[in-house]
C-alpha cells in the first residue's frame, strides 16, 4: 500500500471518528465549556455530567433496553437457526418465495404500521409494556437474521451432513452439535446486528411506551429540555448509551470478523 493511500485512509478514519471523540470529550466538560464559542479545547475534566445522568433515573431506561434487546435477540437466534437451516440445507418447493416474503416485511415503512399496532396493543392492554417491545423487536429482526444465517449455512460442506447421517445423528443432534459450532462466527455477526438494531430502535419505543417501559433512545430525547440543550449532559448520556453496543462488539469482534468473511475464500 502506497504512503499516500495509507495517509488518506488515516485521514478518513480520523474524520469519521472525530464526532465520537468530540462527544466523549464534551461529556467531561462543564456546561459552560461545552457551549462556548469558539470551542474549549483545554478544560478541567469532571464526572459531574455522568453523575447527573445517573441521578436523573437513567438506570430504569437502560434496564428496559437490556431486557428488550437481550430477550428479543435470543428469540431471534432460536427461531432463525432452524428456519435458515430448513431454507438452506433442507430446501422445499418455492423456497425463494418464502425468502422474498420474509424480506418483503422490511419494505413497509414502520410509520405505516404503528397505528394498527397501537390499536391492537391498546385493546390487549399491553401499552407501556416491555414485552410488547420484545415481540416487536423479534419480528423486526427475524427476517434479516434468517437471510444472514441462511448464507452462512450455505457455506457448510454437504460432506459434513453426510458424515453425521452415517454416524446415526438425528436431525436435532446434527443441528446442535455439528452445524451450530461451524456457523458460530455467523451466529455472532447475526446476533450483534440484532443487538444494534434493537438497542437503537426509537420509533416503537417512543409511541408505545410511557413511564414504565421507555428505553434508552427515549431517555436521550428527554435530555433535550425545553429551556435549552445541555450539551455536556446529553453527551454523557450518549456515551453511556453507546457503551453496551461497543462492549458487545468488542467481545464478539473475533467471531464477527470471521463471520463477515465467511464465504469470501473457498
Secondary structure, 3 states (H helix, E strand, C coil): CCHHHHHHHHHHHHHHHHHHHHHHHHHCCCHHHHCCCCCCCCCCCCCHHHHHHHHCCHHHHHHHHHHHHHHHHHHHHHHHHHHHHHHHCCCCCCHHHHHHHHHHCCCCCHHHCHHHHHHHHHHCCCCCCHHHHHHHHHHHHHHHHHHHHHHHHCCCCHHHHHHHHHCCCCHHHHHHHHHHHHCHHHHHHHHHHHHHHHHHCCHHHHHHCCCCCCCHHHHHHHCEECCEECHHHHHHHHHHHHHHHHHHHHHCHHHHHHHHHCCCCC
